[in-house]
Amino acid sequence: MDTPASAGRLTPAPPATVAFRHLTALWVQITGTFCNLQCVHCINASGPREPWLAPLAADTARRYIAEAAALGVKEIYFTGGEPFLHAEILDLLAFSLERAPTTVLTNGTLIDDAMADALAALAAGARYSLEIRVSLDDPDAERNDAIRGPGAFRRALAAITRLDARGMLPILTATEIDGRGAAPGEDRYGRLRALLLEAGVRKPRVKMLPVFPVGRMAGQGGGVVTAEMLAGADPARLQCTESRAVATGGVYVCPILSGFPQARMAGATLAETLVPNRLDHPACRVCWETGSSCRNA
Amino acid sequence: MTTVAEPRRFRRIAVFGGVYANAHALAATLDDVGRRDVDAVFCLGDLGGFGPHPDRVFPLLRDGRVRAIQGNYDAAIALGHDDCGCGYTDPRDNHYARLSYAYTVARTSSEHRRWMGALPAHRRLRLGDAEALLCHGSPRAIAEFLWESTTPDGLVARLLDDARAQVILCTHSGIKWHRRLADGRHLVNVGVIGRPENDGTPRVWYTLLTMDRGSHGELDVEFVPVHYDHETLAGEMEAEALPPEFVETVRTGWWTTCLEVLPGRERARGRF
């Protein structure tokens, strides 16, 4: 029997397959889905209680980072969950920075003065850039905390100013989450930038990301990407042509789908996973349509 | 993608990128190069954008016998793209980029557009015994930024392996740097001559590369500062109503716009 969604339609076009180009970024989902916050739009439904994906063993992380460096990777990213919940995070960052520029995506809540000092010392002594990306979704504290939890705004901003005071130039990272009191078409980028300037940050850096229909936002839009959509377009718009993510369970196709069993690539080594993949997840359409990169720039 | 191979072997070459319609800096650079006993002069692309009167750089390039490759800005202008394709997030940056692009498109003759459209993507040459690849952003992507703090040795080795070269010369980012790997191979970002490099002085930079018989196969890389009449350029930009933020950069040497592409370490060195 036809369901309403398929009634009267021809067979939908199958998802496209894209070639892998080169390894630009390796994402390390170091804490799995273990986080001290529980944001409403989290792409992998991270939280403090019974995380569905276990933290990554430090030795596994080191092995993949070393392999990525040997393959000519350009950047390493640490994500989670909340990376600063990992007991060995500073050692792992030092290991990574010896090999490649490294970025941490954090909610900022665990960056106190001592951690800010440690990160600044690590950055000053490193050969390559250490970047800290602090998530904060709305320049209005109340609206931000409705998304990210009570106190999240104050603690994230405190982390940004602590790092900034030590010359680290952290990147405020916000999602384009709508429908929570934000005026349509508002210049969220401009307002976030103004927030930083007001907080005394003289070189404000803001990174915007779309909301992906995955994790706590699963089922909210998106769709597969077909071969017809890809025709004549630049494959560099798709991160799966130049990124892989390592998490408990193995190597995954991209940072957005990291840890999900259906996004796991076959292969025991990173090199074996640098092969074509299918654009068959609803999040693929958002990546394709926005052309937005999870990387810093 | 086209690659032009230079038939002869060179001892010393001068290389620069990012002219950005700065005819004054180009003239001063070529003047300086003329006193340096070089075998050839190369430009790694991005002839327009930022500065005034884009058509003025082409006769200088022709008279100076500069061998050029295509930058992303040249490709966009030649192919008639809607914008420069930088895709900034900051609406302010996009505003300036659009203004500058529209200005450059409207004032670049069809003859010069065709000339830019015919430029090769890469050039290969022999510098002494070393094989060198000349590209705009990186050998694998015309608009890839190679900054010093975010280009690991492993990536440099990979790019050199893939290019089958001992030396890669690139530009695009706007700040010069040089990496010599432990195995003696090199990547040199030659910098740009159209805009100062965010160091608080109005000077610009080009690069001299020398492989002398006496140097035992070791490449000598020298970054050469060029002082030019930046005040005249600034006045022309004002007369053409180009963004005051661009003029400020010409006068002060600090970048004022399009800062989001800078890694933290490079950004920290600037004023904004």
Interface residues (C-beta under 8 A of the other chain):
Chain A: R21 H22 A69 A70 L71 G72 V73 K74 E75 R99 A100 P101 A123 Y128 S129 L130 E131 G167 M168 L169 I171 D187 Y189 G190 R193 K203 R205 V206 K207 M208 A236 G291 N296 A297
Chain B: G87 T89 D90 P91 R92 R140 A141 F145 S149 T150 T151 P152 G154 L155 A157 R158 L159 L259 E260 V261 L262 P263 G264 R265 R267 A268 G270 F272
